[in-house]
Structure formats: structure tokens, C-alpha cells
Amino acid sequence: MHTLRIAAFPFDVRPGEVAQNLAQACLGLEQAQAAGAKLLVLPEKWTTSFLEEFPAVLRRQSEEALTTLHRQAEKAEMMVVGSAPGGEGARPSNELHFLGVAGNLRPYRKRMLFSPTGEARQVERGTTLPSVVSTPWGKICAVICYDLRFPELCRPALFQHADLLLCCAQWPYPRVESFELMSRARAAENQVWLVSCNRAGAASLGSRNQVMEFPGMALCVDPSGKIRAREDGGQLLVSTVDFAEAEALRKSLPLGRDLQRAGLWPQ
């Protein structure tokens, strides 16, 4: 398979309103399926958004929402990637999930927690690097929001020969230009297609109760760092990625080979 139809739905994630957020995610899945997409990317923590506390009942509702969307994605023969509260600890992790035809997988927990909003007081920090997951639609690596600023966390996409790098985010307006810049940089330095999904709306996040506004931005970036498709304002993005383009770029500009020659490729 050389091409893949992808979608991203950067909707307005409402804090603690699991049923409403699930309805939006199902709407995005329906629209993406109608557009012929096989992969849908959702925003960070799309079931609950960020909260000071995650009581057991809310965590259970979040898991039930993930199960519902997983079954809907299976029926649609699609895959959905996003993040939600996860894990069994006293505090949840910000956990990545792959739902639908890839299986109900939880390959990564967010490692870089955003200190300005006190994220480390809300969730447990992950301790591993993102994994590259083999799926029916190719090898996929995914990161969560603030991770995008740290090249080290995206390097598995290059070292493990991923076809796609995904980012689920809640990245507010004062730093939106950085979100676009980092999306382009991570795609180019790893020579991989990248799809990023950054929520819409406004919400009070963190202990300071600061209201943040979000752009509802979704980007599809090619392996050279060029934006091929973009949506703003919370609308569904649909685009096609061509894996043959990435293969051709890696041959003409062999970053991996040259890293190996310089002794910088992991053993």
C-alpha cells in the first residue's frame, strides 16, 4: 500500500463531559468514513480534557467511551488514535490509544508533562519512549502535545522506520506558531509523514484557572516538512499521504545512512 487516506478532527473537547465528547468523536469517525479515510486522529485527552482530579466514576466513563469508539471504528474498518486518562494508579496517566482495526492498544504514556499548567500534579509521568506500532495501515508512531517540542521523543519514528508520525494535542493560541513549526520540523528531521490534531474551543486548564483558547488546527505535513493540508476552526481535515514519496526522499537524502556512518544510530 503506497497511499493512505487520513483524517483528523480537532473538535472542542469539554472538560469532564465524556458523553458530549464521545458524541463528537463518533461524528468525526462518521465524517471521516464518508470521506474514505482509514485513519482518524483525535485531540489530546479527548474523553475528559484536563482536570484537577479524575474520580473513579469519571475514569470508568472514559474507558467506556474508548470501548464504544473502538467498536464503532472496528465496524467502519478504521483506526482511531488519540489520548485519554489511563492506567491503574491513584492518578491516571495521559495514555495514548490505538482503537479499531489495529486492536485496542495502549502503546505509550505521555512523558513530557506541561509544567506551566501543573500537569504533573494531575497525572503520572510515563517512563518510556513512544513505540512504533505495526498496523494494517503501516507502521505508526504517535506522541502527545508537549512531546512534540522534544526531538528525542520523536526519533523512534526514524530509527524504527515508521510510515507515519501522529500528534494529539491541546496547544493554545499564544504558541500556535510553535505548534506548526514543531510539526514541520519533526516531519522533516525524521523524513516521515506527520498528522497533528490540536483541539478547538476554550477551557480553564491548570491550578491557576487560566482560560486558554485553542485553534482547532489539524495539519498534514510531508516528509520534507511542507504542509500538504490544513484545517482551522475545528473542522475535519482529510488528506492522502503517499508513502512512496517518503521512500524516494530517504534515498535522495539518506539521513539514516549518514547517522549510521557518524556513529549516531542506536545499536
Legacy VTK file of the C-alpha trace (Angstrom):
# vtk DataFile Version 3.0
C-alpha trace
ASCII
DATASET POLYDATA
POINTS 267 float
0.000 0.000 0.000
1.572 3.262 -1.150
-1.178 5.733 -0.233
-3.464 6.180 2.756
-6.469 8.422 3.237
-6.216 10.040 6.668
-8.388 12.363 8.760
-8.043 14.483 11.904
-10.882 16.047 13.905
-9.708 18.903 16.184
-13.036 19.380 17.970
-13.850 21.376 21.135
-13.095 18.960 23.998
-15.275 19.797 27.014
-13.721 19.214 30.480
-15.390 16.297 32.237
-18.213 15.974 29.690
-17.466 12.445 28.485
-20.804 11.801 26.749
-20.619 15.020 24.727
-17.001 14.390 23.775
-17.815 10.831 22.701
-20.634 12.122 20.517
-18.192 14.480 18.805
-15.623 11.701 18.299
-18.306 9.441 16.769
-19.360 12.292 14.485
-15.750 12.713 13.375
-15.497 8.981 12.724
-18.688 9.050 10.642
-17.496 12.025 8.590
-14.040 10.519 8.101
-15.512 7.214 6.928
-17.761 9.047 4.462
-14.666 10.802 3.074
-12.913 7.469 2.533
-10.394 7.828 5.379
-8.957 4.752 7.076
-7.270 6.594 9.978
-8.727 9.259 12.289
-6.627 11.309 14.723
-8.322 12.965 17.722
-7.109 15.648 20.163
-5.234 15.006 23.374
-7.380 13.729 26.265
-10.443 13.841 24.075
-12.691 11.986 26.542
-12.236 14.293 29.557
-9.798 17.121 28.747
-7.621 18.293 31.676
-8.986 18.232 35.222
-7.537 18.785 38.667
-8.902 15.406 39.764
-10.058 12.249 37.985
-12.526 10.420 40.253
-13.130 6.730 39.699
-16.542 7.267 38.107
-15.093 9.629 35.503
-12.232 7.271 34.708
-14.751 4.460 34.233
-16.849 6.632 31.917
-13.726 7.454 29.914
-12.886 3.770 29.495
-16.466 3.043 28.425
-16.198 5.805 25.821
-12.987 4.279 24.477
-14.668 0.874 24.237
-17.631 2.378 22.372
-15.407 4.191 19.885
-13.225 1.097 19.460
-16.279 -0.935 18.431
-17.515 1.789 16.104
-14.094 2.004 14.448
-13.983 -1.784 14.025
-17.353 -1.714 12.263
-16.107 1.058 9.989
-12.856 -0.873 9.323
-10.925 2.162 10.518
-8.348 3.056 13.136
-8.608 5.909 15.675
-5.624 7.380 17.535
-5.955 9.750 20.484
-5.160 10.027 24.188
-7.215 9.717 27.378
-6.743 9.089 31.118
-5.413 5.567 31.571
-3.649 3.157 33.894
-4.491 1.682 37.287
-2.625 4.075 39.609
-4.103 6.561 42.073
-3.605 9.170 39.374
-4.125 8.315 35.715
-1.530 8.642 33.010
-2.114 10.655 29.851
-2.296 7.490 27.768
-2.169 7.093 24.004
-4.564 4.624 22.394
-4.967 2.914 19.034
-8.592 1.809 18.546
-10.382 -0.119 15.801
-8.713 -2.403 13.292
-5.311 -2.125 14.992
-6.823 -3.542 18.182
-7.457 -1.741 21.460
-3.817 -0.841 22.112
-2.192 1.471 24.698
1.406 1.784 23.484
2.602 4.948 25.249
2.035 7.256 28.235
2.945 10.929 27.903
6.433 11.538 29.232
6.833 15.304 28.893
4.226 16.806 31.246
3.492 20.504 30.764
4.762 22.238 33.910
3.146 25.696 33.369
-0.321 24.180 33.939
0.834 21.703 36.602
0.145 18.616 34.531
2.438 16.535 36.738
0.063 17.145 39.666
-2.831 15.736 37.670
-1.353 12.628 36.041
1.504 10.168 36.364
4.506 10.645 34.092
5.283 7.987 31.513
8.745 6.439 31.610
9.262 5.005 28.119
9.823 6.326 24.626
6.947 6.214 22.147
6.597 2.871 20.392
6.248 2.286 16.677
3.101 0.197 16.240
2.553 -2.142 13.296
-0.990 -1.671 11.978
-2.927 -2.678 8.846
-2.248 0.836 7.551
1.521 0.834 8.152
3.969 1.435 10.993
2.815 4.330 13.161
4.499 6.319 15.926
2.464 8.807 17.994
3.291 11.477 20.593
1.186 13.734 22.807
1.200 17.551 22.674
4.244 18.875 24.631
6.245 15.828 23.489
6.382 17.496 20.079
8.890 20.071 21.374
11.427 17.342 22.178
13.129 15.700 19.171
14.317 12.814 21.336
10.749 11.574 21.794
10.042 11.601 18.057
13.264 9.875 16.994
11.772 6.348 17.179
9.857 7.319 14.027
13.174 7.451 12.148
15.074 4.731 13.996
12.211 2.217 13.697
11.230 3.163 10.118
7.726 4.470 10.793
5.413 5.360 7.925
3.510 7.959 9.956
4.129 10.186 12.971
0.995 11.451 14.748
0.489 14.119 17.412
-2.623 14.545 19.569
-2.624 17.965 21.223
-4.200 20.722 23.293
-1.819 23.542 22.304
-3.198 27.075 22.922
-3.161 30.194 20.776
-0.165 32.042 22.247
2.058 29.236 20.961
0.242 28.118 17.801
3.095 29.212 15.520
5.390 26.933 17.504
2.949 24.054 17.049
3.099 24.474 13.298
6.879 24.887 13.370
7.430 21.795 15.529
5.085 19.726 13.370
7.044 20.652 10.267
10.416 20.135 11.956
9.592 16.692 13.367
8.346 15.555 9.953
11.439 16.809 8.110
14.081 15.591 10.555
12.559 12.104 10.643
11.596 12.029 6.937
8.104 10.848 7.748
4.546 11.971 7.080
3.101 13.721 10.138
-0.512 14.382 11.095
-1.192 16.634 14.084
-4.571 17.322 15.701
-4.947 20.315 18.042
-8.347 20.910 19.676
-10.741 23.826 19.216
-12.618 25.924 21.787
-11.604 27.418 25.126
-11.182 25.926 28.588
-9.724 26.645 32.006
-6.700 24.405 32.447
-4.422 24.036 35.456
-4.493 25.237 39.053
-4.388 28.925 38.063
-7.793 28.631 36.343
-6.373 30.414 33.333
-8.734 30.288 30.365
-6.905 29.180 27.235
-8.147 29.383 23.675
-7.322 26.758 21.063
-7.157 26.991 17.273
-8.904 23.792 16.200
-5.939 23.152 13.910
-5.129 19.957 12.048
-2.077 19.590 9.827
-0.813 17.016 7.345
2.908 17.548 6.762
5.001 15.721 4.177
8.438 14.158 4.865
10.232 17.302 3.645
8.368 19.477 6.164
5.872 21.023 3.750
2.253 21.401 4.875
0.097 19.491 2.379
-3.273 20.016 4.077
-4.536 22.242 6.859
-7.806 22.908 8.655
-8.509 25.607 11.241
-11.528 26.254 13.408
-12.264 22.683 14.470
-13.272 21.262 11.093
-12.397 17.781 9.874
-9.180 17.523 7.901
-8.992 14.851 5.208
-5.890 14.231 3.106
-3.945 11.491 1.335
-0.392 10.536 2.240
1.887 8.834 -0.279
4.424 6.557 1.379
6.377 6.244 -1.875
7.286 9.932 -1.557
8.924 9.255 1.790
10.847 6.298 0.372
12.119 8.426 -2.515
13.189 11.234 -0.186
15.125 8.849 2.072
17.017 7.576 -0.966
17.884 11.026 -2.300
18.696 12.454 1.163
19.873 9.455 3.225
19.755 10.818 6.766
19.591 7.351 8.307
22.654 6.101 6.439
24.648 9.180 7.356
23.652 8.917 11.019
24.935 5.358 11.000
28.220 6.397 9.419
28.621 9.089 12.071
28.044 6.556 14.855
24.769 8.185 15.934
22.382 5.348 15.105
21.298 3.283 18.141
22.935 -0.136 18.384
LINES 1 268
267 0 1 2 3 4 5 6 7 8 9 10 11 12 13 14 15 16 17 18 19 20 21 22 23 24 25 26 27 28 29 30 31 32 33 34 35 36 37 38 39 40 41 42 43 44 45 46 47 48 49 50 51 52 53 54 55 56 57 58 59 60 61 62 63 64 65 66 67 68 69 70 71 72 73 74 75 76 77 78 79 80 81 82 83 84 85 86 87 88 89 90 91 92 93 94 95 96 97 98 99 100 101 102 103 104 105 106 107 108 109 110 111 112 113 114 115 116 117 118 119 120 121 122 123 124 125 126 127 128 129 130 131 132 133 134 135 136 137 138 139 140 141 142 143 144 145 146 147 148 149 150 151 152 153 154 155 156 157 158 159 160 161 162 163 164 165 166 167 168 169 170 171 172 173 174 175 176 177 178 179 180 181 182 183 184 185 186 187 188 189 190 191 192 193 194 195 196 197 198 199 200 201 202 203 204 205 206 207 208 209 210 211 212 213 214 215 216 217 218 219 220 221 222 223 224 225 226 227 228 229 230 231 232 233 234 235 236 237 238 239 240 241 242 243 244 245 246 247 248 249 250 251 252 253 254 255 256 257 258 259 260 261 262 263 264 265 266
